[in-house]
Amino acid sequence: MTTARDIMTSGADYLEGSTTVLEAAKKLAAEDYGALPVCEGEKLTGMVTDRDIVVKVLAAGKDPATTTVIDLTKDQAEVVTIGADDPVEEIARTMSQYQVRRLPVVDGHKLVGMVAQADLARSGQDGVTGDTVESISQ
């Protein structure tokens, strides 16, 4: 059985909660990321997307140099994650259900990696991947 741990990118990049939105935006741009997890210590507390920055900060007239990423995650529902030992089918189901292209991989509450749609595609389970891509793209 292929699990999230088998296909994830280990040592996922993340933002500390105290990171300013300006710093986060620069990191997203420099690394060409659309989203990054937010952690307090090793505990995953949220996700910040480029859209969050535009809608919750810029469009709302907030200062990105003083607003922190933890401020953006305070009103978020629980972060959609996948367990490190969950099977590929569960990854596909979760991505489809929540229409997300990336999932933080956790072991308990500790962030241990990220699984992207591309990782799922490389897992070799073409049927699962095709169904997932179709579902996410709707």
N, C-alpha and C positions, 0 to 999 in steps of 0.2 A: 504494500500500500504506500503510495506516494503522499507525503504530508507537506504542510506549509513549510516546515523546517527544511525539507529537501529542495524546495524551489525558490525560497525567499532570498532576498538580498540581505545578508547579515550586516550588523553594525549600521543600521539605518541612520541616516542623518536626521536630526531633530532640532527643535528650538527650545531653549529654556523659557519658562514662563515670563521671566523678566526682560526678554528680548523686546526691543522696540519694534513697532510695525515697520518703521523705515528700514531697520536692519534686516528684518524678515523679508521685506520686499526685495532688498538688494541680494539676499541669499537665494531667494526663489528665482530671480532673474539670472544671477551668475551661474547657477546650477541647472537652469532650465527646468525647474520643478513647477508643478501646478499646485502642489500641496505639501505640507510638512507636518509631522506630528509635533505636539507640544508636550514636554515632559517637565515634571518637577522632581528633581533627582532622577531616579530611574523609572518613576511611575508615569505612565501615559495619562495625560489629563485632557487632551483635546487634539483637534486638527485645525490648521489654518490654511486657507486656500487663497489664491490670488483674487478670487471673487470676493472673499471675506474682506480683504483689504480695500477693494474698490467700494463695496456697498456699505460696510460697517464703519469705515474710517473716512475715506476720501469724500464719498457722497454725503456722509453725515456731518462733514465739516470738522472732523476731529483732526488733531495734530499727530501725524504718523511718527514724529520724532519723540513724542512724550507718551503716546498710547502704547501699552505693552500687549503682547500676543495673548497673555493670560486674560486680559480684558475682553478679547474677542471670543474666548472660549467659555466664559462664565455662563452664558445663556444657552450653550449648546446642549443638546440631548447627549446621552451617553455615546461615546465614540464607537463606531462600528469597527470591530476587530475580528481577528481570527486567531484561534489558539495554535501554538507552534506544532502540535501533534494532530491537528485536524486534517482530514484527507482532502485531496484536490477537489472532490465532488462538493464538499462543504464550502470550500473557497468559492467555487463557481456559483453555488446556490446563494451565498451571502452577497457576492458581487452583483448578481442578477437582482436579488430582492431589494437591495439598497441602491442599485444603479451607480456603483462606484467602480473606478478603474484601478484603485490602489487600496490595499488593506494593511493596516499596521498588524504585525504579528506579535502576540504577547505570550509570555510564559508567566502565568499569574497576572500581575499588573505591570510587569517589567517589559518594556519594548525590546524585542530581540531582532526585529527585522521588518521588512516590507515585502509584500507580494503585489506585483503589478500584473495587469492584464497580459503583458508580454511574457512574464514569468510563467503564467498559466499556459500560454501558447507554446512555450518551449518545453513544457512538461510532457509533451508527446500525446496528450489525450485530446485529439482533434475534435471529436464529437462534443465533449464538454466545453472546449474552448469556443467552438463555433456557436453553440447555443448561448453561451455567456455573452459573447460579443454582440450577438443579435439582441439579446435582452437589454443589455446596458445601453445600446444605441437607440432604443425606442424613445 
